[in-house]
Amino acid sequence: RSHSMTTRLGVLLGARCGASAAAARAAAAKRHVASASTVRQALGTATAAPTMLGTEAAVGQKLHGWTCERVEELAELKCMGMLWRHDKTGAECLSVAQPLEENKTFGVVFRTPPESSNGIAHVLEHSVLCGSRKYPVKEPFTELMKGSLQTFLNAMTFPDRTCYPVASCNLQDFYNLVDVYLDAVLHPRALKDPRVLAQEGWHYEVEEKDEPLTFKGVVFNEMKGVYSNPDSLQGRTLLNNLLPDTPYGVDSGGDPREIPNLTFDYFKGFHERFYHPSNAKFWFYGDDPPARRLELLDEFLRDFERKEVTSEIPLQPLWAEPRRVEHSFAVGKDEDISKKSMACVSWVLSEDKPNLETSLALSIMDYCLMGTPGAPLRKALTDAGLGSRVIGGGLYEGLVQPTFSVGLKDIKETDAAAVEELITKTLEKVASERFEKESIEAALNKIEFENRELNTGGLPRGLALMFSAVSNWNYGKDPFEGLRFDAPLKALREKLVEKGEPLLEGILREKLLDNKHRLTVTSKPDFEESSRIEAAEKARLEEHRKTLSEDDIEALITATKELREMQETPDKPEELATVPRLELSDIPTETLKIPTQIGRLGSAEVLRNPQLTSGVVYVDVAFNLRDVPARLLPLLPLFIRGLRQMGTKKSDFVQLQRRVDLATGGVSASPLISSKRGSDEPVAYLVMRGKAMEGKIDSLMDLMGEIATEVTWENQSRFLQLAKEAYAGGRSSLISAGHVVAAGRLGMQTTAAGWASEQMSGLSQFEAVGKLIQQAEKDWPAVEAQLRELQSCIFKDACVMNLTADADVLTRLDSHMETFLKRLPEGVASSPFWVPELARASEGIIVPSQVNYVGKGANLYKDSDYK
């Protein structure tokens, strides 16, 4: 029903994303640029009677129950931002008017500091989305999905706040989403119906009077899965103990041992305290009319009075001495635990939120230490051979105080002290010998490129900006500061590059080496931990049952039955009719078409997409995988990883990464496997992607050609490092993402594409990597030969090139592409595709977890009359 964010934020801090029925489905937004004058013209010029039009903004202006407190030109975003305060409730709204952004975004954020690990914030995030005053259906999310063009629809619980963001390119759809969300958070049905808490949080379940009691509940079960994952448990232990005197000292997601302590009265009281407009921060971004934003909000907020809400996040006093914590995690009875421990060292970096320049300096230091496989701290930990994978994530600034964490996974228990010592010695060496100038320049270029490009991938751009603003705004700091970078980056470039000041070394010494607020967490495997957890839960349930009379048992049986009936009873037609849906008249009769031009350069097919990209050139090169033998498919993900991390004939992997970051916005590769409608054959490509400013396109294509044709495979120890990292990550996924594993196993039984995908990313690939590691240790020439075979099967000049850039730039790219294509071997992928035996069978996979994952699937095109 919900899933964690995949960023280090989710791993370390436990942000929870709710309601899979409304899982993110965002399309990458196009990069638009408007001049400041264009934005001002769109907003209008302030007049003596600004409230008449409602599209202008001036400090002190009053409009629809709001007063404008600040108007800021956001030069980096080429748009305007206005901070409004609601006159009656004190709510704040940051309204960013971007006339050329059709993907409109809205969000409401409440500070929700938890007082215990009963999961209240997480349970409430789920529960408010289970019907409301205006929309009394059980699952408005599900109903919205049936009649919405949303590009994002979700909810997220962070350690100190809860966010409800939506996005859509369709204006009426956008208004529908905002209306449903506002009614949900301010007037949820859950406050009047205890069954919602029982369903989403926890309840006692029993169907017959002689049966034992069990705990059930969406969040309860979800968090049992989270607590079964050693990586997640380690991250939570670290956070709770690093900032113990703050709300971060408990788990906002909920500890399964504490969730059954959550009562309905506390549930209602928490909503009453924190889900109030006086504690709310609203966000808008896009091309929707700014005045209508305020009017729409006031329609909801006018029913409330201003209220004093105590929700400020207290600061953690810094320690005088470092601390240590140990904890255990469950492992299977048959596992080898000789190298299954983890050690992680973490610091709180300051007493308060740093200013923007310091924050960017910390980001540069983080990149120079940890940001690439060749960065000194990451490389030292990897090369030491103590563990399989670097953990911790480095710098995180999403809380009231910044933190830095680093460690190793899969170490011997006795090596925990050695890991800590290696971290300290490496930091001391870097501080003494200084960061390399090229590394600093690469970090500055990468950070500046990412900020200017503002390519947020599948996340709507407005949401990424909202999170940036909230990382300050949530703590009483300037929300506009999180949307700027030009001036501080310029100042840092002058200090670090032009003047060569030892600024980063000073920060490293102050924030890390001389900082006593340091915590070392050691995580140890324990065969008995799972049994202890199960026994404790069973004993708790048995003790409670002893306190129940026969009438109490009958009441629980009745409650179990009624909850199930509620879940299985369809909503009434008149209730479903309340959920807004788009009319045909709200939908454009034609879809937006990208004017793609199709042509050829030699043997390559070339797609040219003229788009406004601010001078950035995007190059995708797709190489057909049909010549790859089926036996080599499990090796393909490691091959792809090695392309960037094994080095080339010209550069080792450290130098290669630096060259990429100095000249480009990045080079990557990934597989693309898909079924093809009307055919049993899959679509299968390896796609290399790169991006750079037009002036650096020569460097970009040279690097892409070098990676494809000159990668070196001789370094056995480096390949084993990559393989062991992949194996450790795969094992973690087996435990924490069992639904993904189940879906993969079902897919491999139904289509050739599903089978190929599972060979490269599922249980089959995980098992194959384990065997491959053993083979690489014993017979490296055989593995190296397989890698070279893959290279010869894939990289051929008969490829597909996809170019996206400003229209005039596209006309100047052909010579660069031709130079790249000439480096590739001639040839066309012509082998028949893989024809696996798609045997249907039920399976069970045993993993050390407190929860089960179940999947069921079929090929609708072949197993039914679906058309």
N, C-alpha and C positions, 0 to 999 in steps of 0.2 A: 504494500500500500504506500510505502514511501521509501526513499533511498537517499544515501548521503551524497554530498557534493564530492566530485572527484579531485578537487584541488587539494593542496596541502592544508587549506583551511579546514576542509572536512576531515582529513586524516588527523590533524593535530588538535583541532578545536571542536570538532563534532557538530558542525553545522548540519542541520537536518532539512531535507527538502521534502515537503509533504505531498500527498495525494497523487499517486501515480496515474490516476485516471486523467489528470491534467498535466502530465509530464511535459517538460519543455520540448517544443517542436519548432524551434526558431530557425528561420532562414537567414543566411548571412546578409546583413544590410549593405547596400552599396555606399561607397564613400562619396559624399556630396560636400562641396565647399561653396560657401556664399561669402561675399565680401561684407564687411561690417556695415557699409552703406546700404547694401541690399537688405540686410536684416533690419536696419533702422527704418527703411522705407516700408517694409512689411509690417513693422510694429506701429508705424505712424509717429507723428511728432506730438508731444504733449501740448495740450491746449488749456484754456481757462476752464473748460468743462470736460475733463477727461472721462468722467464716468458715462458720458453719453455713448461713446464708441466702445470703450472697454478693451481696446487692443493696445493702448499706450500704457506706459508705466512711468511714474515719477514718485520719488520719495515723498511720503505723506499722503499720496493719493488714496482715496477710499473707493472701494468697488465691491459690491455684492457682499457686504459684511466683513470685508478684509481691508487692512491698511498696508500699503507698500512701505517696507522698511529699508530695502536696499535695491538698487539697480546696478548691475555690473555688466560691462562688456567682457565677454569671454573670448579674448583674441585667439587663443589656441583652437577654440571650437568654431570660431567665426559666427558667433550668435550672441544673444543677450540672455541674461539670467536675472530674475526678479524674486526677492524674498518677501513674502507676505505673512502677516500675522492676523489671525481671525479675531475680530473685536470681542466677540462674546465668550469664546472658549480659550483663547490664547494659542490655538493650534498654529503650526508653522507650515508654509507651503513654499517650496522652491520650484518656481515655474520657469523652465528654460524654453524659450521660443526659438525653434529652428525651422524656418519656413521650408527648407529643402529636405527635411527628413520625414518621409511618409510613414515610417514605422514608429508610430506613437507609443509612448510608454507611460505608465502610471505606477506608482507604488505608495503604500502607506507603511510606515515603520513605527513600531512601539518599542520603547525600552521595556524589557521584561526580565529584570534581574531575579534569578531564582534564589530561594532561601534554603532549599534542600534538593536532593537528587530524586524527588518524587516525579520528575518529568512534567511538571505542570505546564511549562511554556510549550513544550513539544506536543502534549496532549491537547492543549487549547488550540494550537495551530491547526491540528487535524479537525478538532470539533467544531470550530466556528464555520467551517466549510461544509457542514452537514445540515444545511437549511437555515432559513432566517425568517424575519418578520414578513417581508414582501415575497419571499420565495420559499414556501414551506415544503420543499421536496427534500428527500433524503440525501441526494447527491447532486447538488446544483452544478458541480464540476462536470459530471458526466453529461448532464443535459445541455450545458453550455457547449460542450465539444460537438454536439450533434448539429448545432446551428450557428457556429462561429468560425470566423476566419482568423482566429487568434494566432499570433506568432510566438507568444509566451504566456503561460498560465500556470502559476505554481505558488508555493508558499515555503518559507524557510525559517527555521529556528536556529539562531546563533546563540553563543553562550550568554549574551546580554541583551539581545533584541530579537524581535520577530518581524519578518518582512512579508508583505503580500504584493507582489508585482504582477502586472499584466502588460501585454503589448498587442497591437494590431495595426495593420495598414489601412483598414477600413474604418472610417470615422464613426458610423453608426454602431458598428461592432465594438469599437473602442468604448463608446459611451455605455453600451450594454454591459461590458465587462466591468467597468468602473462602478456602475450602479450595483451590480450583484456583489462585488467585493466589499463595497462600503456597507451595504446592508448586512453582509455576513459578519464583518468584524465588529460592527456597532450594535447589531440586534440579532445575535445568533439564537437559533432554536435550542441549542444545547443547554442554555441557562434554565430552561423550563422542562427539559426532558432528560432525566438521569440516565436513560438508556443510551444516549449519545456518549456520555462518559464511559459507560460500561462497554460500549462497542469500541470506541477509539482508544480509551485508556486501559482499563482492566475491569474484570469482574470474576466472581467465583462461578464456575460452571459445573453443573451436575445434572444428569438426565434421569437417573434412577436413584432411589433412596439408599441402596446398598453400594453405590459407586463411590469411589474417592473423589474429593473435591479437586479441581484443577484451576489454575489461573489462565484466563484468556483475555485477549485485547490486542488491537492493532499495534499500538505503540509498545506494549509489553512484549509482544512477540518480536517486533522489529529490534528492540534494544537487546533482547536475548541474543539475537543474531550478531549485533554489533559487539556485544561483550564476549562473543565466542571468537572474535578475530583478534589474535595477539597484537597486531599492529595498532588496531583501534584502541584496544585496552591499554597499551603502552602510552599512546598519545593522550588518552584521558587521564591516566595516572599522573603523567607529566604536568598537564595543565592544572589539575586540581591541587597539586603540591607545589607548583611554582608560584601560584598566586593564591595562597590559602586563605588570606584575610579579606577576600573579595568574593563576589558571586561566582567567580571562576573556580572557587574552591569546591564547588559542587557541580554535578553534571546536568546541564539544562535539558539534554536529551532524555535523561532518566536512567537510573540504575534499576535493573529488574528486581533487585532486592528491596528497593525503596518505592517503586511505582505503586504497589498495593497499599501504601500508606496514604495515597491521595484520596481525599474525601470530596463529596459533591459540594459541601459548603465551602471548602477551601478553593475548589474549582471555580465556583461562582464569585467568591471574593477576589480571586486573582484577576478575573476579567474586569470586575468592577473597579479595581484599583488601577490597572494598567491599560486597559483597552478603552481609554477615554480620550476625546479630542485634545484635552489639555496635555496629554502625554504623546500626541501623535505628530509625526513629521510626514508631510505629503510631498510627492514628487511628480512633476509632469515634464515631458520632453517630446518635441516633435512639431508637426505643422498644424495641429489643431488650434482653434481660436483660443488665445490665452484668457479672455474674459469669461468664456463658457466654463473653463476649468474652475474658476472661483465660484461661479454661480452654482455649478453642480455640487461642489463641496458644501456650500452654505445650505443647500437644501437638506443635507443630512445634519450638519453641525448646529443649526439654529435651535434644535430641540434640546441642546445641552447647555449647562452653565459652566463657567470657569471653575476649575477645581485644582487645589494644590496636590500635586502628585509627587511623592518622594520616590524617584527612580534613578537618581544620579548614580553612576558607577564609581564606587570609592577607589582610591589609588592604593596599591599595595606598597607599604613601607619597605624599603630596601633592607636586606639582611646585612648583618655585620660579619657573618661567616657562612661559607657554603654548606649545603645540606645534601643528604643522600636518602634515597628511598628504594626499597626492593619490593617486588610483588611477583606473584606466580600467575601463570596462564596454563590452560588445559591443553594437553596433547593426547593423541591416540596411543593406545596401549602398545602398539607395535612400532612406534616411531623411534628412530635413533635420536636421542636428545644430547649427544655429546657436543654438538655445535648447534644449539637451538636457542641460546640466550640472546638478549639484546641489551645494549648499553647506549644511553643517550644523555648528552650534557646540554643543559639549557640555561639561558640567562634572561633576566629582565633587564632591558638596556637603559632605562631611564625612569625617573620618578614621575614623569608626565608624558603627554603626547609631544613629540618633537616638532619643531617648525618644519616648513616645507623643504628648505635647503638641507637641513640635517637629515630629514627623511630620505631625500634623494641620495645624499651621501651614503647613508646606510644601505640603500639599494645597490649603489655602485660597489661598495665594499662586499656586500653579499654576493653579487655577481662575480667579482674577482676571486672570492674565496670558494664559492660553491656552484656558480652558475653554469659551468661547463664540465665535461668529464675530465678536462685537463686543468681545471682550477686547482690551486695548490692544496687546499684542505680536502676537497673531494678526492683528488688523485692520491694524496698520502694515505687516506683511509682505504681506498680501493687497492692500492699497490701493496699495502701491508699484509694482505692475505689473511687477516684476522676474521673477517666475516664475508657474507655474500653480497650485501647491499648497503649503501649509505642511506640512513634514515634521518628524520628530524625536520627536513624541509628548509633549514636556514632561517632567514628573516621572515617574521610575520608582524604586520602592523595593523591588523584588523581589530585590536582590542584597545583598551584605554591606555595601555603601556606596551611598547614594542618588545618582542622577544626574539631570541635566536636559539635554534636547536640543531644539534648534529650528533650523529652516532652511527652505530653499525648493527646490523641484524645478522643472526646466525653465527654467533661467536661461542667460544667455550665460556662457561661460567667464570672460570678463573682468569679470563682475559679482559674482564670489564675494566679493571684498573689500567691495563695496558692501552685500552681504547681511549680512556680519559687522558692518560699521559701523552699519547700520540697527538691528540687534539691540541693540548696545551703547547707541546713542543713545536708543532707546525705553526700555530698562531704566533708564537714567539719568534720563530724563524722569519715569518713573513713580515712581522713588525720591525725586525732588526734589519733585514735585507731589502725591505720596501717592495711594494707591488711593481711589476713591470709596467713601463709606460704604455706599451702596446695593449696590455690587458685593460688598463684604465680607459684608453681611447676606444677600445672595442665595447666596453661596458657603456660608455657615454653614447656611442653611436647606436647601439642596440636600444637603449632606453629612449633616446630621442626619436628613433625611427618608429618604435612601437607607439609612442605618444602621438606623433604627428599622423601616422597612418590611421590609428584608432580602429583597427580591424579586430572586432571582437568575436569573429568566427560565428558560431551558432547562437550566441547571446545577443539580443538586440542592443544596439549601441547605447541607447538611453538607459538600459538597465546597468550596463557596466559603469556609466557615468554616475548613476544613482549610488551604486556601491562605493564609488570613490568619494562622493560627497558625504555619504553617511559615515564613512570611517572617521571623519572629523566631527560632523554634525551631531552624531550620537553622544558625543562627550562634551558638548557645549562649545566646540571650536568652530572656526569659520568654514562653512560648507563649500564656499567658492574656492578655498585654497586647494582642495582636492581636485579641482578641475583645471588647475594651472600648472605649467612646468617650464615655460620659456625662460623667465628671468632667473630662477634658481639654477637651471641647467647651464645657462650662459655663465653665471657666476662660478659654478663648479668647474666648468671647462677652463676658465681663465686661471683658477687657482691650481687645478690639478695638472693641466697640460701645458699651458703657457708659462706659468710661474714655477711649476714643479714642486708646489708646497706638499709637505708630508701630512696632508690632512687626513687621508684614509688611515695611515699608520697610527696617527694620534687617536682617531676614533676607535680603531681596533684595540689599542692598548687600554683606553679609558673604558670602553663598553664591554670588553671581553676579558682581557688578561688581568686587569686590575680590579675587575668588578667582583665583589664578594657575593652578590645575589646570583649564585650559581647552584643549580640542582642537577645531581646525577641520578638517573633512574636506571636500575638494573631489572630486567624482566627475565624470569626464570621459568623453564618448562616444568610441569609437574603432572605426573601420571594420575594423581589422585584428585586434582583440582576439580575436574568435571564431576566426579562422584560426590565430592564434598558439596558442590553447588546443588546438585540434584537432591542429595540427602537433606540439606538444610531447607530447601523448598518443600520437600515432602513432609518433613517434620513440622514445618510451620502450618501447612494445610491440615495435617492431622490434629495438631493442637487446637486449631480454630474449630475443626469439626466437633471436638469434644465439648466445646462450649455451646453447641447448637442443640436445640430441642427438635423433636420430630416436626413440629410446626415450622421451625426455622428451615429445616431441610426441605420441606414441601414448598416453602416460599421461594427458596433458591431454585428448585426444579421448575416452578412456575415462571420465575424470572428468566431462566434460561430459555424456556419455551417461548415466552413472549418476545424476548430479544430476537430469537431466530425468526419468529413470525413477522416481526417488524422488518427485518432485513429482507425477507423473501416476499413480502406483500408489495405489489407495485404501487407507485404513487397514484393518487386519483387524477383523472384527466383534468379536472379543474385546477389542481395544484400544478401539474406539469405545464398547463397553459400560462402560468404566471412567469415562467422563465423566458426571457426575451430571446427572440430568434430574428435573424435577418430576413427581410422580405426580398424577393427577387429585384425589386426596385432599388434596394440598397447596394446591390452588387453590380459592378461594371459589366457591361455585356461582352467586353473583350479583356483578356488577360494582358498584363504588361509583357511585352516581348523585347528581349535583348536583341539588338540588330546584329546577330552573328554573321560574319562573312566566312564562307567556306572555300578554301583553296588548297594548293599543294606547293610544297618545296621539295623537289626531288621525289623520294619515295615516301615522304611524310605528308600526312593530311594535316592541314593547319586551319584552326578555328580562330578568327580574330573578332574580339568583342570590344567595340569602342564604348568606353565608360569614363565618367569623371573620376579620376583616381589621384588627383593632385600630383601628377608626375611619377607615381609609382607604377612600375611595370610588373605584372604578375605572369609567370611562365609555368604552365603545367605540361609535363611530357608523360604520356601514357604508353607504356611498353606492354605488348601482349604477353600473357603468361602461358599461352597454350602449348609452347614447346617445353615447359617445365615438367619433368616426369613426376608422376603422382608420389613416388617415394621421397621426393625432395620437398614436398609442400610443407611438412612440419619444420624444415630448416629455414624456410623463406623469411619468417619474422626476424630471426637472428641475422640472416644475410642482410636484410634491410637495415637493421640496427648497425651492422658492421660497416655499411657503406659510409656512414658519417663518423664512426668511432674506431675504425681500425687504422686510419691514416692512408696516405697515398704515396706514390713514388717521390713526389715533391715535398710532402709535409707529413710529419707524424700527426696523430690525432689532436694533439694540443695546438699545434701550429695551424692545422686545418680549420679548427673551430674559430681561432682568432681571425684568420683571413676571412672567413664567412661573416663574422660579426663586424669587422672593420669596413667591409665593402657592400654588404647586402642587408636585407631585412630578414634573412634566414633561408636555409635550404633544407628540405625534408623529403622523406619518401614514405609511402604507405601502400598497402595492397587495396585494391578495389575488386570485390567479388559480389556478383549479383545474379539472381535468376533473370531470365529473359522471357518475357511473355510469349507464349505460343511456341516455345522451343525447350527441349530438354538440356540444351547446351547452356553453360553459364557464360556470363561476361566476366572476364578476369584480366586485370591489368596491375602492373606496378606503376604507380604515379609518382614521379619526381616533381617537386614544387619548389619554386624559388621566387623571390621578389627583391627588387632594388629600384632605386631612382634611375631615371634614364641615363644619367651620366655615368652610372656604374654597371650598365648592362653588359659591357664586355667582361668585367670581372665576374659577374653572376654566371654567364654562360660558360666561361672558362672553368669556374669551380664546378658547375654541374657536369661538364664534360669530363673533368678530371676525376670526379667521384665515380662516374659511370665506367670509365675505361682504365683508370690507373689505381684503383683501390688495391691495397696490398693485404694479402691473407696469411703472411708468414708468421705473424706474432701469435704463437699459441697461447701464451699467458694472458694476453689482452682478450683474446676470444673467450677464454674460459671465464674471465671476469664478467664479460657481457652475458654469457650463458648462465652463470650462477645468479646474476642479478635478475635475469628473466625468470629463472626457475623459482626464486624466492617470491617474486611478484605474482607468478602463477599460482603458487600454493596459497597465498593470501586471498586471491580471488576465489579459489575453490571454496574457501570457508565463508567468506563474506558476501559472495555474489552467486550463491547456488542457483538462483533463478536464471541467471545468464548461462551457467553451465548446463542447466536442464534444457533451456531453449536451444542451445547449440547441439545437444545430443538429439533432440527431436528434429532439428533442421537437417542433420546429417542422414536421417532416415527418409527424408521426403524429396530432396532435390540434389542435383549434382553441385549446385552452388552452395547449398547448406553443408554438404559433405566436405567440400573444399575449405569452407570457412572454419569448420570444426577442426580440420587437420592443422590449420594455421593459428587457431586462437582458443581452442577448447581443451577438454580433458585429453584428447589424443595428442595435441601439441605439447601439453604439459608433461605427459608421460614420455614423449619422444625426446624432449629436452633433457630429461633425467638420464636417458640412455646415451644421448649425444655427449653429455659431459663426461661420462665414463669412457666413451670411445675416444674423445679428444684427448683425454689424459693418457690413454694407452696407445692410440694409433693416430697421431695428429695428421700425418700425410693423407690418410684416407678422408678425414673431415675436410682438410684443405682442398682436396681434389673435388669434393662435392660443392664447396663454395665457388670454386672456379667454374665448375660445370653450370651452376646457376647463372653466373655472370655471362657466360657465353650463350645461354638459352634465352636470356632476357633482353640484353641491350643490343638493339638492331636499329638501323636507320629508318625502317618502315614502321614508324611510330605515329602517334597522334599528338600534335602540339596545340595547346590552348593558350592564346595570348590575350590579356586584358590590359588596356591602357587608355590614356586619352587618345582621341581619334587621330590627332596629328602625330603623336608618338608612334602609333601603330604603323604608320607609313615608313618609319625609319628603322624597323627592326629586322627586316628580312636578311640583311647581310650578317647580322649577329647570329641568327638562327641557322643560316647555312654553314657558318663556321663550326657551330656546335654539331650539326648533323654529319659533317665530314669526319669528325672524330669517331663516330660510331661505326661498328662493323656493318657491312652491307648484309641485307637479308630480310626475309619476311617470315614471321611465325606461321607455320603451316601444318603443324602436327594436329591430329585429331584431339579433341578435348578428352579429359578424363571421363571414364564411364564406370563409376563405382556401382557396386551391388547395394541397392537401397533396401536393406533388410529391415523389416519392421519388428520391433521387440520392445518389451518393457524392461527397464533397468533400475537398479538401485545402486547408489554410490555412497559409501560410508565416509564421513568426515567428522573430525572432532568439533561439533557445534551443538549449541543448546536448542537449535531450531531445525526444522525440516523445511526443505524447499520442494515443491511438487509442480510438475509441468505436464501438460497434455497437449498434443498437437496433431494436425493432419494437413495434407495438401488439398486445399479446397478446390483447386482446379481439376484434380484427378480423382479425389475420393468422394466428391459430391457433384451435384449438377450446377455448382456455382459458375457464373459467367462474368 
